[in-house]
Amino acid sequence: MARLLMVQGTASNVGKSIICAALCRWLREEGWRVAPFKAQNMALNAMVAPGGGEMSWAQVMQAEAAGAVPSVSMNPVLLKPVSDSACQVIVNGRAVGNMEAREYQGYKKAVFGEVIRALGVLSAEYDAVILEGAGSPAEINLRENDIVNMGLALPQGIPVMLVADIDRGGAFAAVAGTLELLATEERELVKGIIINKFRGQKERLQPGLAALAGICGKPVAGVLPYLEWLSLPPEDSLDLSPGGARGEGLDVAVVALPRIANFTDYHALATEEGVSLRYVDRAKNLGRPHLVILPGSKNTLSDLQFLRQSGLAAAVREAYAAGSFVVGVCGGYQMLGEHIHDADGSDGCGGKAEGLGLLPVATEFRPQKTTALVSGCTVAGGHQLEGYEIHLGRTRRLAGAPFALLRDERGATREDGTVSPDGRVLGTYLHGLFDCAPFRSAFLAAVRASFALPPAAGSGQSAREKREESYRLLAEAVRRHLDTKLLLSVLEGKIR
């Protein structure tokens, strides 16, 4: 059976996901067969595992770092918010329905068996499993039905490393307060503390670290610096910064929808030389970018209403009329069409609405969700494509040309997407569109040529190749800044 180690945090966004990825790659380089695991993840950045099941982007990223094939067992419960109080619940890769928060709290007891089963599958296959907690284990109002932090660690006797973000301030108090709010038996599971996102000279921090260890009775396993050179997309939309100013080079504006999903699709553009990527949530900030992107959405009709009420719908049409290229991916593709009909409320609020009218397509939602890994090529140019589809709607092309020919894992082929007659509006269901270097380079070159901008070399690397370099650097950071002897002793059960 595998050795288990859980990474918990004093709060959300302290860096748990990245630290888990770092530990996965470090252990892989040490010769371990390692897998990530997160019992429950609330995220709108989802990907498709082999076999067609949905799982969170963070666990796919961690699996890549571990050199493991992504599996829905690595994230048995995925929650995708559809409103402020409801989520679509996905268990073992398949949607089981939408639930209000109170209903889901009761459902947790039923699904906990699936969490244990999934962890058992990984434990039988790998040497080590690195588990990620969610938020903070000290959310005392959520303790009763917890299945992802101490509610999982305590029954299984899983040792825990506690992470605090010193960049936001108050890290010492956060660690001490978190431990104080844990039950005695939970506190005993915490074997060490990791201070994350430190800027400055560690020597000046040392007196505080020594005092913290004395107060808490826990060793400090190390201090990780603020890592600005990682080419990894953020997990949470809270990490996006709408309203950024236009930069140098090719101006790409992504519309920051309230229910934006799968914005990992655009990270490859953000790291491309000569491209300035910004997120926009107000019409006055859109301006006249060279490229406008309408991203995916977990509630297409609600976000379409936001576009209209905010003035962004009119601003996007005006930008197109002035020469901008427009790309819509998944929900964004649906919004670019003539109308959307969700009779059963499958995608959220339900109803019928007119789209932006920039593509001759119509979308109808059905309860059956499409989730598939796909590959193929563009119809115009034959550029190779690879990615995945996650959507409820079926979009019918009324005119125009298809964008791509795609093949799924079962070998079934189909036409995907639509391209406007002038070639400046593109809609597709393909997530990962810009991850493919040949298409990304050709498309950006066409946009530049349309605006008489000088050509740019581009990286020529796929998004996966860029991430691989980040994983290597993360493993090096573990070796340089963390007490690896302590980590291995905890993992191997030598410290109790």
C-alpha positions as CSV (number, residue, x, y, z in Angstrom):
1,M,0.0,0.0,0.0
2,A,1.1,3.5,-0.7
3,R,2.5,6.0,1.8
4,L,0.2,9.0,2.3
5,L,1.0,12.6,3.0
6,M,-1.6,15.4,3.1
7,V,-0.9,19.1,2.4
8,Q,-3.4,21.4,4.3
9,G,-3.4,25.2,4.4
10,T,-4.2,27.9,6.9
11,A,-6.5,29.4,4.2
12,S,-7.5,29.2,0.6
13,N,-5.0,30.3,-2.0
14,V,-1.9,29.7,0.2
15,G,-0.3,27.6,-2.5
16,K,-1.4,24.0,-1.6
17,S,-1.9,22.9,-5.2
18,I,1.5,24.1,-6.4
19,I,3.3,22.6,-3.3
20,C,1.5,19.2,-4.0
21,A,2.7,19.4,-7.6
22,A,6.3,20.2,-6.3
23,L,6.2,17.2,-3.9
24,C,4.9,14.9,-6.7
25,R,7.7,15.8,-9.1
26,W,10.4,15.7,-6.4
27,L,9.3,12.2,-5.3
28,R,9.1,11.1,-8.9
29,E,12.7,12.2,-9.4
30,E,13.6,10.3,-6.2
31,G,12.3,7.1,-7.9
32,W,8.8,6.9,-6.3
33,R,5.6,6.0,-8.2
34,V,3.5,8.9,-7.0
35,A,-0.1,10.2,-7.5
36,P,-2.0,13.2,-6.4
37,F,-5.4,13.2,-4.7
38,K,-8.0,15.7,-3.6
39,A,-11.2,14.3,-2.2
40,Q,-13.3,17.3,-3.1
41,N,-12.4,20.3,-5.3
42,M,-14.6,23.2,-6.0
43,A,-13.4,24.6,-9.4
44,L,-14.6,25.7,-12.8
45,N,-11.3,24.7,-14.3
46,A,-12.0,21.1,-15.2
47,M,-10.4,18.8,-17.7
48,V,-11.2,15.4,-19.1
49,A,-9.3,12.2,-18.1
50,P,-8.8,9.2,-20.3
51,G,-12.2,7.5,-20.6
52,G,-14.1,10.8,-20.6
53,G,-14.6,11.6,-16.9
54,E,-14.3,15.2,-15.6
55,M,-11.7,16.1,-13.0
56,S,-10.2,19.4,-11.7
57,W,-7.4,21.1,-13.6
58,A,-5.3,21.1,-10.4
59,Q,-5.2,17.4,-10.1
60,V,-4.4,17.0,-13.8
61,M,-1.5,19.4,-13.3
62,Q,-0.3,17.5,-10.3
63,A,-0.6,14.2,-12.2
64,E,1.6,15.7,-15.0
65,A,4.2,16.6,-12.4
66,A,4.1,13.1,-11.0
67,G,4.4,11.5,-14.4
68,A,1.1,9.8,-13.8
69,V,-1.9,9.3,-16.2
70,P,-4.7,11.6,-14.9
71,S,-7.6,9.6,-13.4
72,V,-10.9,10.6,-11.9
73,S,-9.8,8.6,-8.8
74,M,-7.4,11.5,-8.2
75,N,-10.4,13.9,-7.7
76,P,-13.5,11.8,-6.9
77,V,-15.8,14.8,-6.1
78,L,-15.8,17.9,-8.2
79,L,-18.1,20.8,-7.5
80,K,-18.8,23.3,-10.3
81,P,-20.7,26.4,-9.1
82,V,-23.7,27.3,-11.2
83,S,-24.9,30.1,-8.9
84,D,-24.0,31.7,-5.6
85,S,-25.7,28.9,-3.7
86,A,-25.7,25.9,-6.0
87,C,-23.2,23.6,-7.7
88,Q,-23.1,20.9,-10.2
89,V,-21.9,17.8,-8.4
90,I,-19.6,15.4,-10.3
91,V,-18.7,12.1,-8.7
92,N,-16.1,9.8,-10.2
93,G,-16.0,12.0,-13.3
94,R,-19.8,12.0,-14.0
95,A,-22.3,14.7,-13.2
96,V,-25.0,13.5,-10.7
97,G,-27.0,16.8,-10.7
98,N,-27.2,20.3,-9.4
99,M,-27.5,20.7,-5.6
100,E,-28.0,23.7,-3.2
101,A,-25.4,24.0,-0.5
102,R,-27.7,22.6,2.2
103,E,-28.6,19.6,0.1
104,Y,-24.9,18.9,-0.7
105,Q,-24.0,19.0,3.0
106,G,-26.3,16.0,3.6
107,Y,-25.1,14.3,0.4
108,K,-21.5,14.3,1.6
109,K,-22.1,11.4,4.0
110,A,-23.3,9.3,1.1
111,V,-20.3,10.2,-1.2
112,F,-17.6,9.7,1.5
113,G,-17.5,6.0,0.6
114,E,-16.6,6.9,-3.0
115,V,-13.7,9.1,-1.6
116,I,-12.3,6.2,0.4
117,R,-12.7,3.8,-2.5
118,A,-10.9,6.2,-4.9
119,L,-8.0,6.7,-2.4
120,G,-7.8,2.9,-2.1
121,V,-7.5,2.5,-5.9
122,L,-4.5,4.9,-5.9
123,S,-3.0,3.4,-2.8
124,A,-2.9,0.0,-4.5
125,E,-1.3,1.3,-7.6
126,Y,1.3,3.8,-6.4
127,D,4.2,4.0,-3.9
128,A,3.0,7.4,-2.5
129,V,-0.1,9.5,-2.7
130,I,0.1,13.3,-2.0
131,L,-3.2,14.5,-0.8
132,E,-4.4,18.1,-1.0
133,G,-6.8,19.6,1.5
134,A,-9.3,22.4,0.7
135,G,-9.5,25.8,2.2
136,S,-8.6,25.5,5.9
137,P,-9.1,22.6,8.3
138,A,-10.0,25.2,10.9
139,E,-13.4,26.1,9.4
140,I,-15.2,24.9,12.5
141,N,-18.7,25.5,11.0
142,L,-17.9,22.9,8.3
143,R,-16.2,20.3,10.5
144,E,-19.2,18.0,10.9
145,N,-19.4,16.9,7.3
146,D,-15.8,17.4,6.3
147,I,-14.5,14.9,3.7
148,V,-11.4,16.6,2.4
149,N,-9.4,17.9,5.4
150,M,-9.2,16.4,8.9
151,G,-12.5,14.5,8.3
152,L,-10.5,12.4,5.8
153,A,-7.0,12.5,7.5
154,L,-8.1,11.6,11.0
155,P,-9.9,8.2,10.3
156,Q,-7.1,7.2,7.9
157,G,-4.3,8.4,10.2
158,I,-2.8,10.5,7.4
159,P,0.1,12.8,8.4
160,V,-0.3,16.5,7.5
161,M,2.0,19.3,6.5
162,L,0.4,22.7,7.2
163,V,1.1,25.6,4.7
164,A,0.9,29.3,5.4
165,D,1.2,32.2,2.9
166,I,3.6,34.8,4.3
167,D,3.1,37.1,1.3
168,R,-0.4,38.1,2.4
169,G,0.8,38.8,6.0
170,G,-0.1,37.2,9.3
171,A,1.4,33.8,8.5
172,F,2.6,33.1,12.1
173,A,-0.8,34.0,13.6
174,A,-2.5,31.9,10.9
175,V,-0.5,28.8,11.8
176,A,-1.0,29.3,15.5
177,G,-4.7,30.0,15.2
178,T,-5.3,27.1,12.9
179,L,-3.6,24.6,15.3
180,E,-5.5,26.1,18.2
181,L,-8.8,25.5,16.5
182,L,-8.0,21.8,15.8
183,A,-9.0,19.0,18.1
184,T,-6.1,17.4,20.0
185,E,-6.0,14.3,17.9
186,E,-6.2,16.4,14.7
187,R,-3.3,18.6,15.9
188,E,-1.2,15.5,16.5
189,L,-1.5,14.7,12.8
190,V,0.3,17.9,11.8
191,K,4.0,16.9,11.5
192,G,5.4,20.2,10.2
193,I,4.9,23.7,8.9
194,I,5.8,25.1,5.5
195,I,6.0,28.8,5.0
196,N,5.2,29.7,1.4
197,K,5.7,32.7,-0.9
198,F,8.5,34.4,1.0
199,R,10.2,37.5,-0.5
200,G,13.5,38.6,1.1
201,Q,16.4,37.2,3.1
202,K,15.5,34.0,5.1
203,E,18.0,35.0,7.8
204,R,15.7,37.8,8.9
205,L,12.8,35.4,9.2
206,Q,14.8,32.8,11.3
207,P,14.0,34.3,14.8
208,G,10.2,34.2,13.9
209,L,10.5,30.6,12.7
210,A,12.2,29.5,15.9
211,A,9.6,31.2,18.0
212,L,6.8,29.7,16.0
213,A,8.2,26.2,16.4
214,G,8.4,26.7,20.1
215,I,4.9,28.1,20.4
216,C,3.3,25.4,18.3
217,G,5.5,22.5,19.1
218,K,5.8,21.7,15.4
219,P,9.0,21.8,13.3
220,V,9.2,24.2,10.4
221,A,9.9,22.1,7.3
222,G,11.2,25.0,5.3
223,V,10.5,28.3,3.6
224,L,9.6,28.4,-0.1
225,P,10.3,31.6,-1.9
226,Y,7.8,33.5,-4.0
227,L,8.1,31.7,-7.4
228,E,7.4,34.2,-10.1
229,W,8.9,32.1,-13.0
230,L,6.3,29.3,-13.0
231,S,4.5,28.8,-16.3
232,L,1.4,27.3,-14.7
233,P,-2.1,28.8,-15.1
234,P,-4.0,29.8,-11.9
235,E,-6.5,27.3,-10.5
236,D,-9.1,29.9,-9.3
237,S,-10.7,32.9,-11.0
238,L,-9.9,34.9,-7.9
239,D,-6.3,34.9,-9.2
240,L,-7.4,36.8,-12.3
241,S,-7.0,40.6,-12.3
242,P,-9.7,42.2,-14.6
243,G,-9.1,45.7,-15.8
244,G,-5.5,45.4,-16.7
245,A,-4.1,48.1,-19.0
246,R,-3.2,47.4,-22.6
247,G,0.4,46.4,-22.9
248,E,2.9,46.2,-25.7
249,G,2.5,43.9,-28.7
250,L,-0.6,41.9,-29.7
251,D,-3.4,43.0,-27.4
252,V,-5.6,40.0,-26.4
253,A,-8.6,40.8,-24.2
254,V,-10.4,37.9,-22.4
255,V,-13.9,38.7,-21.2
256,A,-14.0,37.9,-17.5
257,L,-17.4,36.4,-17.2
258,P,-18.9,35.9,-13.7
259,R,-19.0,32.1,-14.2
260,I,-15.8,31.9,-16.3
261,A,-14.7,28.3,-16.8
262,N,-11.6,26.7,-18.1
263,F,-9.6,29.9,-18.4
264,T,-6.5,27.7,-18.4
265,D,-7.2,27.7,-22.2
266,Y,-5.5,31.1,-22.4
267,H,-2.4,30.8,-20.3
268,A,-0.4,29.7,-23.4
269,L,-1.2,33.1,-24.8
270,A,-0.1,34.9,-21.6
271,T,3.3,33.3,-21.8
272,E,3.8,33.9,-25.5
273,E,6.4,36.4,-26.6
274,G,4.9,39.6,-28.1
275,V,1.4,38.9,-26.6
276,S,-0.2,41.1,-24.0
277,L,-3.1,39.2,-22.3
278,R,-5.6,41.0,-20.1
279,Y,-9.0,40.1,-18.5
280,V,-11.8,42.6,-18.9
281,D,-15.1,42.8,-17.0
282,R,-16.2,46.3,-18.0
283,A,-17.2,47.7,-21.4
284,K,-15.1,50.8,-20.9
285,N,-12.0,48.7,-20.5
286,L,-12.3,46.6,-23.6
287,G,-11.3,49.2,-26.2
288,R,-10.1,47.9,-29.6
289,P,-8.0,44.9,-28.9
290,H,-6.5,42.9,-31.8
291,L,-8.2,39.8,-30.4
292,V,-11.3,39.4,-28.1
293,I,-11.9,36.0,-26.5
294,L,-15.2,34.9,-25.0
295,P,-14.3,32.0,-22.7
296,G,-16.3,29.1,-21.4
297,S,-19.0,29.5,-18.8
298,K,-20.8,27.3,-16.2
299,N,-24.0,29.3,-16.7
300,T,-24.1,30.5,-20.3
301,L,-27.5,32.3,-20.2
302,S,-26.7,34.1,-17.0
303,D,-23.3,35.2,-18.3
304,L,-24.9,36.2,-21.6
305,Q,-27.2,38.4,-19.6
306,F,-24.2,39.9,-17.8
307,L,-22.7,40.8,-21.2
308,R,-25.8,42.7,-22.2
309,Q,-26.3,44.5,-18.9
310,S,-22.7,45.5,-18.6
311,G,-22.5,46.8,-22.1
312,L,-19.8,44.2,-23.0
313,A,-22.0,42.6,-25.6
314,A,-22.3,45.9,-27.6
315,A,-18.6,46.6,-26.9
316,V,-17.5,43.2,-28.4
317,R,-19.7,43.8,-31.5
318,E,-18.2,47.3,-31.9
319,A,-14.7,45.9,-31.6
320,Y,-15.4,43.4,-34.3
321,A,-16.9,46.1,-36.6
322,A,-13.7,48.0,-36.0
323,G,-11.5,45.1,-37.1
324,S,-10.9,43.0,-34.0
325,F,-10.8,39.2,-34.3
326,V,-13.2,37.4,-32.0
327,V,-12.8,33.8,-30.6
328,G,-15.5,32.0,-28.6
329,V,-14.7,28.8,-26.8
330,C,-17.4,26.4,-25.5
331,G,-19.9,28.8,-23.7
332,G,-18.3,31.7,-25.5
333,Y,-18.9,29.9,-28.8
334,Q,-22.6,29.5,-27.9
335,M,-22.9,33.2,-27.0
336,L,-21.5,34.3,-30.4
337,G,-24.5,32.6,-32.1
338,E,-28.0,33.7,-33.0
339,H,-29.8,32.2,-30.0
340,I,-29.5,29.8,-27.1
341,H,-32.4,27.6,-25.7
342,D,-32.1,25.8,-22.3
343,A,-35.6,24.4,-21.8
344,D,-34.8,22.3,-18.8
345,G,-32.3,24.5,-17.0
346,S,-29.6,22.0,-17.7
347,D,-26.9,24.7,-17.7
348,G,-28.2,26.8,-14.8
349,C,-31.0,29.3,-14.9
350,G,-32.7,28.0,-18.1
351,G,-34.7,30.0,-20.7
352,K,-34.1,31.3,-24.1
353,A,-32.1,34.3,-25.3
354,E,-30.6,35.9,-28.4
355,G,-26.8,35.6,-28.8
356,L,-24.4,38.2,-30.1
357,G,-25.2,37.3,-33.7
358,L,-21.6,37.1,-34.8
359,L,-21.8,33.5,-36.0
360,P,-24.6,31.7,-37.9
361,V,-25.2,29.1,-35.2
362,A,-28.0,28.1,-32.7
363,T,-27.5,26.2,-29.5
364,E,-29.9,24.0,-27.6
365,F,-29.1,22.6,-24.2
366,R,-29.8,19.0,-23.3
367,P,-29.2,17.1,-20.0
368,Q,-26.6,14.8,-21.5
369,K,-23.1,16.3,-21.2
370,T,-20.3,15.7,-23.7
371,T,-16.9,15.0,-22.1
372,A,-14.2,13.7,-24.4
373,L,-10.5,13.8,-25.2
374,V,-10.2,14.8,-28.9
375,S,-7.6,15.4,-31.6
376,G,-7.6,16.5,-35.2
377,C,-6.8,19.3,-37.5
378,T,-8.2,22.6,-38.7
379,V,-10.2,22.6,-41.9
380,A,-8.3,25.6,-43.3
381,G,-4.6,25.0,-43.0
382,G,-4.6,21.5,-41.6
383,H,-2.9,22.5,-38.3
384,Q,-2.8,19.8,-35.7
385,L,-5.1,20.2,-32.7
386,E,-5.4,18.3,-29.4
387,G,-7.6,19.0,-26.4
388,Y,-10.9,18.1,-24.8
389,E,-14.6,18.9,-24.8
390,I,-16.8,19.6,-21.8
391,H,-20.2,20.9,-22.6
392,L,-24.0,20.4,-22.3
393,G,-25.2,22.3,-25.4
394,R,-25.5,21.1,-29.0
395,T,-24.7,23.8,-31.5
396,R,-26.1,23.7,-35.0
397,R,-24.3,25.5,-37.8
398,L,-26.8,27.4,-40.0
399,A,-24.2,28.7,-42.4
400,G,-20.5,29.2,-42.7
401,A,-17.6,26.7,-42.6
402,P,-16.6,24.3,-39.8
403,F,-13.4,25.1,-37.9
404,A,-12.0,21.6,-37.4
405,L,-12.3,17.9,-37.9
406,L,-11.9,16.1,-34.6
407,R,-11.7,12.5,-33.5
408,D,-12.5,11.2,-30.0
409,E,-11.0,8.3,-28.1
410,R,-13.6,5.9,-29.6
411,G,-12.5,6.9,-33.1
412,A,-15.7,8.8,-33.9
413,T,-15.1,11.8,-36.1
414,R,-17.1,15.0,-36.4
415,E,-16.9,18.6,-37.5
416,D,-16.4,21.2,-34.8
417,G,-17.0,24.9,-34.6
418,T,-17.7,27.6,-37.1
419,V,-15.7,30.2,-38.9
420,S,-17.3,33.4,-40.2
421,P,-17.0,34.2,-43.9
422,D,-14.4,36.9,-43.3
423,G,-12.4,34.6,-41.1
424,R,-12.3,37.0,-38.1
425,V,-14.8,35.2,-35.9
426,L,-14.1,31.7,-34.7
427,G,-16.2,29.5,-32.4
428,T,-15.2,26.1,-31.1
429,Y,-15.9,23.5,-28.4
430,L,-12.2,22.6,-28.2
431,H,-10.6,23.4,-24.9
432,G,-6.8,23.7,-25.1
433,L,-7.1,25.4,-28.5
434,F,-4.1,27.6,-28.0
435,D,-2.0,24.9,-26.3
436,C,-1.1,23.6,-29.7
437,A,2.0,25.5,-30.9
438,P,1.5,25.2,-34.7
439,F,-2.1,26.5,-34.6
440,R,-1.3,29.1,-32.0
441,S,1.6,30.5,-34.1
442,A,-0.4,30.4,-37.4
443,F,-3.5,32.1,-35.9
444,L,-1.5,34.8,-34.1
445,A,0.4,35.5,-37.3
446,A,-2.8,36.0,-39.2
447,V,-4.1,38.4,-36.6
448,R,-0.8,40.4,-36.7
449,A,-0.9,40.5,-40.5
450,S,-4.4,41.9,-40.4
451,F,-3.2,44.8,-38.3
452,A,0.1,45.2,-40.2
453,L,2.0,44.3,-37.0
454,P,5.5,43.0,-37.3
455,P,5.8,39.2,-37.1
456,A,6.9,37.5,-33.8
457,A,8.9,34.4,-33.5
458,G,6.8,32.8,-30.7
459,S,8.1,30.1,-28.4
460,G,7.2,27.1,-30.6
461,Q,6.5,25.2,-27.4
462,S,3.2,23.5,-26.5
463,A,1.7,24.5,-23.2
464,R,2.5,21.0,-21.9
465,E,6.2,21.6,-22.8
466,K,6.2,24.9,-20.9
467,R,4.6,23.3,-17.9
468,E,7.2,20.6,-17.8
469,E,10.0,23.1,-17.2
470,S,8.0,24.5,-14.3
471,Y,7.7,21.0,-12.8
472,R,11.4,20.6,-13.0
473,L,12.0,23.9,-11.2
474,L,9.5,23.0,-8.5
475,A,11.3,19.8,-7.7
476,E,14.5,21.8,-7.4
477,A,12.8,24.3,-5.1
478,V,11.8,21.4,-2.8
479,R,15.4,20.2,-2.6
480,R,16.8,23.6,-2.0
481,H,14.3,25.1,0.5
482,L,12.5,22.2,2.3
483,D,13.8,19.7,4.8
484,T,13.5,16.6,2.6
485,K,14.8,14.3,5.3
486,L,11.9,15.4,7.5
487,L,9.4,15.0,4.6
488,L,10.7,11.5,3.9
489,S,10.6,10.5,7.5
490,V,7.0,11.7,7.8
491,L,6.0,9.9,4.6
492,E,7.6,6.7,5.6
493,G,6.0,6.7,9.0
494,K,9.3,7.3,11.0
495,I,7.9,10.3,12.7
496,R,4.6,9.8,14.7
